[in-house]
């Protein structure tokens, strides 16, 4: 069955939360953990979220967020471009259920978020942990340019090596 992309619905959240727990078990994504996966999916700076679905069953998602001045991606993007972050969007919370990898869902979700941002006059930058090889490969296939290396800080002083890309 083909993958479709649609705006995320509230009723998608339980299935997406279950998929996120499986993703974390396989990939360690997100590094912050998934103690409350539905809450994690509700990003406080959300512009728009989309669901990838097969047979209308949620299999993945992405959220486009409004950049905040202290976001890792925003800091690197501002240093790289010299521009203010008020016109910068950051794709976040991108994942696909491990059982549906290879379906093209990740690419479709990323293209949807990127195209939405561009159609609204927003630049796009994102951060990714270096351990997430499949995500990096996806971003680079979509033409993303690596502009910075970072150390993502989370939890009680923990860090994870990452990179920032412009899309």
C-alpha positions, 0 to 999 in steps of 0.5 A: 500500500502507498504511504500518504501524508496528511496533517496529524490528528489527535487520534493519531497520537496513541499509535504514533506514541507506540511507534515512538517507543519501538523506535527508541528501543531500536535506535535510541531516538530520541536521546532524551527518552520516551517516558511520556511519548504523547507529551513528547509528540506535542512540541511547544513551538509547533507550526504544523505536524504531519502523519505518514499513514498506510491504510490510514494507520499512522506509521510515522510523523514529523513536526515543523517548529518555530525556531527559538533563539537557543535551539542548537540548529538556530544558533548554528544557522544564525552564525552561518547566515548572520540572519535572525531566527524569526524566519527559521523553521526546524523540522523535529520529531521525525520518525518512522515505525521500524516495521515500515522503514524503507517505505519512503515515509521518512522522505515524504514527511521531510519533503512535506515539512520542507515544502510547507516551510518554503511556501511560507517564506521560512528557511529550514535548518535542523539538528541530528545526532551523529549516531542517527546514520539513516537520518543523516543519509536521508537529509543528505539525499534531499540536498541538505548541507551540513553547516556545523558540528554540535554537542547536544545537551540533555538530561542531567549534563549528558551530551550527544554529538550532532550536526546541524544541516540547512535544507 
